[in-house]
């Protein structure tokens, strides 16, 4: 573009100068806006799409609505254990999907009400990209000169190119909740959090499900004992192959044909109504023209940052929420938005924000829970310097009473100090157990200190006590082990 063309293209731009520009109004962006507003009223908050968070529109809330319907159907179909016989359960797929959309829209409405409270002079609609370290252009209408910038652009579903062969029968999780009726069959690629939650829910609502994964991965689990336990349980409900060999995906007149190898090596073809790609998400930073800045990018093209201040190598630019792909969870995005927005507002005064211990929950049945360090990380950091305690919920009292006695909890602690390090669980009430363990970990409790806490009877949480008792029996405590393990690590 020559100078005259450039001048013609930019002469009608609305030029603004602000203290803080925030790109994105999802959970992190909204948190950043509220935090920055405490320090300055000179703000531009930029949104390219519809207002409303990923959680409310296509994530946490609609998926939990689908799961709630599935749990109701599953409970109605499984009362014989208690001597209660229910006539045939009928599932009205259209009514199920209508409630999901109606309640989803209600949750989105709450978010929109919050955005409506933003100062209208602060809001800018359009796609933003960097012109230089301090300048953003929004579409072809606005140029913003910002002293500080918060990148809070979120993430989007990602899938390998060969799945695109499903054409109009390809779904991402965003699309599932727009279906007018439950399909008859769905093949799911990706047994991660999204794939497992939606897949099991659809299966319990009468949809034929087959789920394929690679490299044996399953949700967020790293402990092979917990992973194998969960894999066996899910496989009893629907077809699950975490080491699948899929040869071809073809759009046919009747749906999507999948050619794959069975576990005995036999080539098989099957047609499904839809293919759901649940193969992960990528940060929305690739269209920001980051190459026009001096930001340092990692191998994924994401700006490098300090997770306690959310500050990049350019001290006036911060990145928060799913855009940084650190821990893509709503509560983490909210915390990061608050930290990034607060630091952008108070700049050059920067404060390290409080970060909670890692905690993840998958709302399958049984649920999956991870807290603190994964077993993989512990083994890398503390080889031969940790002990693991376990409980199989098969015989656990309250779980058996409720017919929920399916699951395994593993807790990890350090030799010498007895410090609690982390846990993985597939089992009943894992969302509640996870919170207890996260609180204990954040308080820096040892195994002995946890076992001194009260445990009521009969409750599922008694299983936590059993697991920690098992860990204590395996722990080697005392000064000698502290000295041995204090610097324990690879090569130590």
C-alpha positions as CSV (number, residue, x, y, z in Angstrom):
1,X,0.0,0.0,0.0
2,X,1.5,3.4,-1.0
3,X,1.3,6.4,1.2
4,X,-1.7,8.0,-0.6
5,X,-3.7,4.7,-0.3
6,X,-2.8,4.5,3.4
7,X,-3.9,8.0,4.0
8,X,-7.2,7.4,2.2
9,X,-7.8,4.3,4.3
10,X,-7.1,5.9,7.6
11,X,-8.4,9.4,7.2
12,X,-11.9,8.5,8.5
13,X,-10.6,6.5,11.5
14,X,-11.9,7.5,14.9
15,X,-8.7,8.1,16.9
16,X,-8.8,7.5,20.6
17,X,-6.2,7.7,23.4
18,X,-6.9,5.7,26.6
19,X,-5.1,4.6,29.7
20,X,-6.2,1.0,29.3
21,X,-7.5,-1.0,26.4
22,X,-9.0,-4.4,27.0
23,X,-9.5,-6.8,24.1
24,X,-12.4,-9.2,24.9
25,X,-15.4,-9.2,27.2
26,X,-15.5,-12.8,28.3
27,X,-15.0,-13.8,32.0
28,X,-11.4,-12.5,32.0
29,X,-12.2,-9.3,30.1
30,X,-15.1,-8.4,32.3
31,X,-13.0,-9.0,35.4
32,X,-10.2,-6.8,33.9
33,X,-12.7,-4.0,33.1
34,X,-14.1,-3.9,36.7
35,X,-10.6,-4.0,38.2
36,X,-9.1,-1.3,35.8
37,X,-12.1,0.9,36.5
38,X,-11.1,1.3,40.1
39,X,-8.0,3.2,38.9
40,X,-9.0,5.1,35.8
41,X,-12.1,6.0,33.7
42,X,-10.0,6.2,30.5
43,X,-10.8,2.7,29.2
44,X,-11.7,1.1,25.9
45,X,-13.1,-2.4,26.1
46,X,-13.2,-4.1,22.7
47,X,-15.5,-7.0,21.6
48,X,-15.5,-8.7,18.2
49,X,-18.4,-11.0,18.7
50,X,-21.6,-11.2,20.8
51,X,-21.4,-10.2,24.4
52,X,-21.7,-13.1,26.7
53,X,-19.1,-15.5,28.1
54,X,-18.0,-18.9,26.8
55,X,-19.2,-20.4,30.0
56,X,-22.7,-19.1,29.7
57,X,-23.2,-19.5,26.0
58,X,-21.5,-22.7,25.0
59,X,-19.6,-24.1,27.9
60,X,-20.2,-24.7,31.6
61,X,-23.9,-23.9,31.9
62,X,-25.5,-25.5,28.8
63,X,-23.3,-28.6,29.2
64,X,-24.5,-28.9,32.8
65,X,-28.1,-28.5,31.7
66,X,-27.5,-31.4,29.3
67,X,-25.9,-33.4,32.1
68,X,-28.8,-32.7,34.5
69,X,-31.3,-34.1,31.9
70,X,-29.1,-37.2,31.5
71,X,-28.8,-37.8,35.2
72,X,-32.6,-37.6,35.5
73,X,-33.0,-40.2,32.8
74,X,-30.3,-42.4,34.2
75,X,-31.7,-42.4,37.7
76,X,-35.2,-43.2,36.4
77,X,-33.7,-46.1,34.4
78,X,-31.8,-47.5,37.4
79,X,-34.1,-47.8,40.4
80,X,-34.2,-51.7,40.6
81,X,-31.3,-51.7,43.0
82,X,-33.6,-50.2,45.6
83,X,-36.5,-52.4,44.8
84,X,-38.3,-49.7,42.9
85,X,-39.7,-50.5,39.5
86,X,-40.4,-47.7,37.1
87,X,-42.4,-48.1,33.9
88,X,-40.6,-47.4,30.6
89,X,-38.9,-44.0,30.6
90,X,-39.6,-41.9,27.6
91,X,-37.2,-39.2,26.6
92,X,-38.6,-36.2,24.7
93,X,-35.5,-35.0,22.8
94,X,-37.1,-31.8,21.6
95,X,-38.2,-30.9,25.2
96,X,-34.7,-31.7,26.5
97,X,-33.0,-29.4,24.0
98,X,-35.6,-26.7,24.4
99,X,-35.0,-26.5,28.2
100,X,-31.3,-26.3,27.6
101,X,-31.6,-23.4,25.2
102,X,-34.1,-21.6,27.4
103,X,-32.1,-21.8,30.6
104,X,-28.9,-21.1,28.6
105,X,-30.4,-17.9,27.3
106,X,-31.3,-17.0,30.9
107,X,-27.7,-17.3,32.0
108,X,-26.5,-15.3,29.0
109,X,-29.0,-12.7,29.9
110,X,-27.4,-12.2,33.3
111,X,-24.1,-11.6,31.6
112,X,-25.6,-9.2,29.1
113,X,-27.1,-7.2,32.0
114,X,-23.7,-6.8,33.5
115,X,-22.2,-5.6,30.1
116,X,-25.1,-3.2,29.8
117,X,-23.9,-1.5,33.0
118,X,-20.5,-0.8,31.3
119,X,-20.1,2.9,30.3
120,X,-21.2,3.0,26.7
121,X,-18.4,5.3,25.9
122,X,-15.9,2.6,26.8
123,X,-17.4,-0.1,24.6
124,X,-16.0,-0.6,21.0
125,X,-17.3,-3.3,18.7
126,X,-15.1,-5.0,16.1
127,X,-12.0,-7.1,15.6
128,X,-8.8,-5.5,17.1
129,X,-5.3,-6.0,15.9
130,X,-2.0,-4.5,16.9
131,X,-0.4,-1.8,14.8
132,X,2.5,-1.4,17.2
133,X,3.2,-2.0,20.9
134,X,0.7,0.7,22.0
135,X,-1.7,1.0,19.1
136,X,-4.8,-1.1,18.2
137,X,-6.9,-0.9,15.1
138,X,-10.5,-2.0,15.4
139,X,-11.9,-3.1,12.0
140,X,-11.7,-0.1,9.7
141,X,-13.4,2.4,12.0
142,X,-11.3,3.0,15.1
143,X,-7.6,3.4,16.1
144,X,-6.9,3.2,19.8
145,X,-3.6,4.5,21.4
146,X,-3.4,2.7,24.7
147,X,-0.9,3.2,27.5
148,X,-1.7,-0.3,28.7
149,X,-3.3,-3.3,27.1
150,X,-5.0,-6.4,28.4
151,X,-5.4,-9.3,26.0
152,X,-8.4,-11.3,27.1
153,X,-9.6,-12.8,23.8
154,X,-10.5,-16.3,25.0
155,X,-10.2,-19.5,23.0
156,X,-12.0,-21.5,20.4
157,X,-12.5,-25.1,19.5
158,X,-9.8,-26.7,17.4
159,X,-9.8,-30.0,15.4
160,X,-7.5,-31.8,12.9
161,X,-8.2,-31.2,9.3
162,X,-9.4,-34.7,8.4
163,X,-12.5,-34.3,10.6
164,X,-13.6,-31.5,8.3
165,X,-14.6,-34.3,5.9
166,X,-17.8,-34.6,7.9
167,X,-18.8,-31.3,6.2
168,X,-22.2,-30.2,7.5
169,X,-22.4,-33.1,9.9
170,X,-19.4,-31.8,11.9
171,X,-20.3,-30.4,15.3
172,X,-18.2,-28.6,17.9
173,X,-19.4,-28.3,21.4
174,X,-20.8,-24.8,20.5
175,X,-23.2,-26.4,18.0
176,X,-24.6,-29.3,20.2
177,X,-26.8,-27.0,22.2
178,X,-28.4,-25.6,19.0
179,X,-29.8,-28.9,17.9
180,X,-33.6,-29.0,17.8
181,X,-33.7,-32.6,18.8
182,X,-31.5,-35.4,20.1
183,X,-29.8,-37.2,17.2
184,X,-29.9,-41.0,17.0
185,X,-26.1,-41.4,16.8
186,X,-22.9,-39.4,17.3
187,X,-19.2,-40.3,16.9
188,X,-17.0,-38.2,19.2
189,X,-13.4,-37.5,18.7
190,X,-11.6,-36.5,21.9
191,X,-12.2,-38.2,25.4
192,X,-11.3,-35.0,27.1
193,X,-13.4,-32.9,29.5
194,X,-15.9,-31.7,26.9
195,X,-16.0,-35.0,25.0
196,X,-16.7,-37.1,28.1
197,X,-19.2,-34.8,29.6
198,X,-21.3,-34.4,26.4
199,X,-20.7,-38.0,25.3
200,X,-21.9,-39.7,28.5
201,X,-24.9,-37.3,28.7
202,X,-26.0,-38.0,25.2
203,X,-25.5,-41.8,25.8
204,X,-27.7,-41.7,28.9
205,X,-30.4,-39.8,26.8
206,X,-30.6,-42.6,24.4
207,X,-28.1,-41.5,21.7
208,X,-25.7,-44.2,20.3
209,X,-22.2,-43.0,21.1
210,X,-18.7,-44.1,20.0
211,X,-15.8,-42.2,21.3
212,X,-12.2,-42.2,19.9
213,X,-9.0,-40.8,21.4
214,X,-5.3,-41.1,20.9
215,X,-2.3,-41.9,23.0
216,X,-4.4,-43.3,25.8
217,X,-5.4,-39.9,27.2
218,X,-8.5,-39.5,29.3
219,X,-9.8,-36.2,30.6
220,X,-7.2,-34.6,33.0
221,X,-6.0,-37.8,34.5
222,X,-2.3,-38.8,34.8
223,X,-2.4,-41.5,37.4
224,X,-2.6,-44.8,35.5
225,X,-4.6,-46.5,38.2
226,X,-7.3,-43.9,38.2
227,X,-7.2,-43.6,34.5
228,X,-7.7,-47.3,33.9
229,X,-10.5,-47.4,36.5
230,X,-12.3,-44.6,34.8
231,X,-11.8,-46.1,31.3
232,X,-13.2,-49.4,32.4
233,X,-16.3,-47.7,33.9
234,X,-17.0,-45.5,30.9
235,X,-16.5,-48.4,28.5
236,X,-19.4,-50.2,30.2
237,X,-21.7,-47.4,29.1
238,X,-20.5,-46.6,25.6
239,X,-17.8,-47.6,23.1
240,X,-14.6,-45.9,24.2
241,X,-11.2,-46.4,22.5
242,X,-8.5,-44.1,23.8
243,X,-5.9,-45.5,21.3
244,X,-8.1,-45.5,18.2
245,X,-6.9,-46.0,14.6
246,X,-9.3,-44.1,12.4
247,X,-8.6,-44.5,8.7
248,X,-11.2,-42.3,7.1
249,X,-14.0,-39.9,7.7
250,X,-16.6,-39.6,4.8
251,X,-19.7,-37.6,4.4
252,X,-22.4,-39.8,2.9
253,X,-26.0,-39.4,2.0
254,X,-27.1,-40.8,5.3
255,X,-24.5,-39.1,7.6
256,X,-20.9,-39.5,8.5
257,X,-19.1,-42.8,7.7
258,X,-16.2,-43.7,10.0
259,X,-13.7,-46.3,8.9
260,X,-11.6,-47.5,11.9
261,X,-9.8,-50.5,13.2
262,X,-11.3,-52.5,16.1
263,X,-9.0,-53.5,18.9
264,X,-8.4,-56.9,17.2
265,X,-7.3,-55.1,14.0
266,X,-10.4,-55.6,11.9
267,X,-11.4,-52.7,9.6
268,X,-14.9,-51.6,10.3
269,X,-17.2,-49.0,8.9
270,X,-20.1,-47.3,10.7
271,X,-22.4,-44.4,9.8
272,X,-23.4,-41.8,12.4
273,X,-25.8,-38.8,12.3
274,X,-23.1,-36.4,13.4
275,X,-19.4,-36.2,14.3
276,X,-18.5,-34.2,17.4
277,X,-15.0,-32.8,17.4
278,X,-14.0,-32.4,21.0
279,X,-10.2,-32.3,20.4
280,X,-9.3,-29.2,22.3
281,X,-9.2,-25.4,22.2
282,X,-6.7,-22.9,21.0
283,X,-6.1,-19.3,22.2
284,X,-7.6,-16.5,20.1
285,X,-4.3,-14.7,19.6
286,X,-3.5,-15.7,16.1
287,X,-5.4,-12.8,14.5
288,X,-4.1,-10.0,16.7
289,X,-1.1,-9.3,14.4
290,X,1.3,-9.9,17.4
291,X,4.2,-9.8,14.9
292,X,3.7,-6.0,14.8
293,X,4.8,-5.9,18.4
294,X,7.9,-6.8,20.4
295,X,6.1,-9.4,22.4
296,X,8.0,-12.7,23.0
297,X,5.9,-15.6,21.9
298,X,6.1,-19.2,22.9
299,X,6.0,-22.2,20.6
300,X,2.2,-21.9,20.3
301,X,2.3,-18.2,19.3
302,X,1.1,-17.1,22.7
303,X,2.8,-14.2,24.5
304,X,5.0,-15.3,27.4
305,X,3.8,-14.0,30.7
306,X,4.2,-14.1,34.5
307,X,1.3,-16.0,35.9
308,X,1.3,-14.0,39.1
309,X,1.1,-10.6,37.5
310,X,-0.1,-11.6,34.1
311,X,2.5,-9.2,32.7
312,X,4.3,-10.0,29.4
313,X,7.8,-9.1,28.4
314,X,6.3,-5.7,27.4
315,X,5.6,-4.3,30.9
316,X,2.4,-2.5,29.7
317,X,0.8,-5.5,28.1
318,X,-1.0,-8.2,30.1
319,X,-2.7,-11.4,29.0
320,X,-5.5,-13.2,31.0
321,X,-8.0,-16.0,30.8
322,X,-8.1,-18.7,28.1
323,X,-6.1,-16.5,25.8
324,X,-2.9,-17.4,27.7
325,X,-3.9,-21.1,27.7
326,X,-2.5,-21.6,31.2
327,X,-5.4,-23.0,33.2
328,X,-8.5,-22.6,31.0
329,X,-11.2,-22.6,33.7
330,X,-13.7,-20.0,34.6
331,X,-12.6,-19.3,38.1
332,X,-9.0,-19.0,36.9
333,X,-10.1,-16.6,34.1
334,X,-11.9,-14.5,36.7
335,X,-8.9,-14.3,39.0
336,X,-6.6,-13.5,36.1
337,X,-8.8,-10.8,34.7
338,X,-8.9,-9.2,38.1
339,X,-5.1,-9.3,38.4
340,X,-4.4,-8.2,34.9
341,X,-6.9,-5.4,34.9
342,X,-5.8,-4.2,38.3
343,X,-2.2,-4.1,37.3
344,X,-3.0,-2.3,34.0
345,X,-5.0,0.3,35.9
346,X,-2.4,0.9,38.6
347,X,0.6,0.7,36.3
348,X,3.5,1.3,36.8
349,X,2.7,-0.2,40.3
350,X,2.5,-3.9,39.8
351,X,1.4,-6.5,42.3
352,X,1.6,-10.2,42.2
353,X,-2.0,-11.6,42.5
354,X,-3.1,-14.4,44.7
355,X,-3.4,-17.6,42.8
356,X,-5.3,-20.6,44.2
357,X,-4.1,-24.2,44.0
358,X,-5.0,-25.9,40.7
359,X,-8.3,-27.7,40.8
360,X,-10.2,-29.4,38.0
361,X,-13.6,-31.2,38.0
362,X,-15.2,-33.2,35.2
363,X,-19.0,-33.5,35.6
364,X,-19.3,-37.1,34.4
365,X,-20.8,-39.8,36.5
366,X,-18.7,-40.8,38.5
367,X,-17.0,-37.4,38.4
368,X,-13.3,-36.8,37.8
369,X,-11.3,-34.5,40.1
370,X,-7.7,-33.3,40.1
371,X,-6.1,-31.1,42.8
372,X,-2.6,-29.8,43.1
373,X,0.3,-31.4,41.3
374,X,-0.4,-34.3,38.9
375,X,1.2,-37.6,39.5
376,X,3.3,-37.0,36.4
377,X,4.6,-33.7,37.8
378,X,5.3,-35.2,41.2
379,X,7.2,-38.1,39.8
380,X,9.3,-35.7,37.7
381,X,10.0,-33.4,40.7
382,X,10.2,-35.8,43.6
383,X,11.2,-39.3,42.3
384,X,11.3,-41.8,45.2
385,X,10.3,-39.0,47.6
386,X,6.5,-39.4,47.7
387,X,3.9,-41.9,48.8
388,X,0.4,-42.5,47.4
389,X,-2.6,-43.5,49.4
390,X,-5.7,-45.0,47.9
391,X,-9.3,-45.9,48.5
392,X,-11.5,-48.0,46.2
393,X,-15.1,-46.9,46.8
394,X,-16.5,-50.3,46.1
395,X,-17.0,-51.1,49.8
396,X,-17.2,-47.5,51.1
397,X,-20.2,-47.3,53.4
398,X,-22.2,-44.2,52.3
399,X,-21.3,-44.8,48.6
400,X,-22.6,-48.3,48.8
401,X,-25.8,-47.2,50.5
402,X,-26.6,-44.9,47.6
403,X,-25.5,-47.3,44.9
404,X,-22.7,-44.9,44.0
405,X,-19.8,-47.2,45.1
406,X,-17.8,-47.0,41.9
407,X,-14.5,-45.1,41.9
408,X,-10.9,-44.7,43.1
409,X,-9.2,-41.8,45.0
410,X,-5.5,-41.4,45.1
411,X,-3.7,-38.9,47.3
412,X,0.0,-38.0,47.2
413,X,2.3,-36.8,50.0
414,X,6.0,-36.1,50.4
415,X,8.3,-38.3,52.4
416,X,10.0,-36.5,55.3
417,X,7.6,-33.6,55.8
418,X,4.4,-35.5,55.1
419,X,3.1,-32.5,53.1
420,X,0.0,-33.2,51.0
421,X,0.9,-32.6,47.3
422,X,-2.1,-33.4,45.2
423,X,-4.8,-35.9,44.4
424,X,-6.7,-37.6,41.5
425,X,-10.1,-39.1,41.7
426,X,-12.7,-40.9,39.7
427,X,-15.7,-41.4,42.0
428,X,-18.8,-40.2,43.8
429,X,-19.1,-36.6,44.9
430,X,-15.7,-35.7,43.5
431,X,-16.7,-32.1,43.1
432,X,-17.1,-31.8,46.9
433,X,-14.1,-34.0,47.8
434,X,-12.1,-31.8,45.4
435,X,-12.9,-28.6,47.3
436,X,-12.0,-30.1,50.6
437,X,-8.6,-31.3,49.3
438,X,-8.0,-28.0,47.5
439,X,-8.6,-26.1,50.8
440,X,-6.3,-28.5,52.6
441,X,-3.6,-28.1,50.0
442,X,-3.8,-24.3,50.0
443,X,-3.4,-24.3,53.8
444,X,-0.2,-26.3,53.4
445,X,-1.5,-29.2,55.6
446,X,0.4,-32.4,56.2
447,X,-1.2,-35.8,56.1
448,X,-1.3,-36.0,59.9
449,X,-2.9,-32.6,60.1
450,X,-5.6,-33.6,57.6
451,X,-6.3,-36.8,59.6
452,X,-6.8,-34.7,62.7
453,X,-9.8,-33.0,61.0
454,X,-13.4,-34.1,61.8
455,X,-15.0,-36.7,59.5
456,X,-18.7,-37.3,60.0
457,X,-20.3,-40.8,59.7
458,X,-21.7,-42.0,57.4
459,X,-20.5,-39.7,54.5
460,X,-18.6,-40.2,51.3
461,X,-15.8,-38.0,52.7
462,X,-14.9,-40.8,55.1
463,X,-13.2,-42.2,52.1
464,X,-10.8,-39.3,52.1
465,X,-9.7,-40.3,55.6
466,X,-9.2,-43.9,54.4
467,X,-7.0,-42.7,51.6
468,X,-4.9,-40.5,53.8
469,X,-4.5,-43.3,56.4
470,X,-3.2,-45.4,53.6
471,X,-0.7,-42.7,52.6
472,X,0.4,-42.2,56.2
473,X,1.2,-45.9,56.5
474,X,3.5,-45.6,53.5
475,X,5.2,-42.3,54.4
476,X,8.7,-42.2,55.8
477,X,8.8,-39.2,58.1
478,X,11.5,-37.5,60.1
479,X,14.6,-35.5,59.8
480,X,16.6,-38.1,57.8
481,X,14.0,-38.2,55.1
482,X,13.5,-34.5,55.1
483,X,17.2,-34.0,54.4
484,X,17.1,-36.7,51.7
485,X,14.0,-35.3,50.0
486,X,14.3,-31.5,50.5
487,X,16.3,-31.2,47.3
488,X,14.8,-34.3,45.8
489,X,14.5,-34.0,42.0
490,X,15.8,-35.5,38.8
491,X,19.4,-36.3,39.2
492,X,19.4,-35.5,42.9
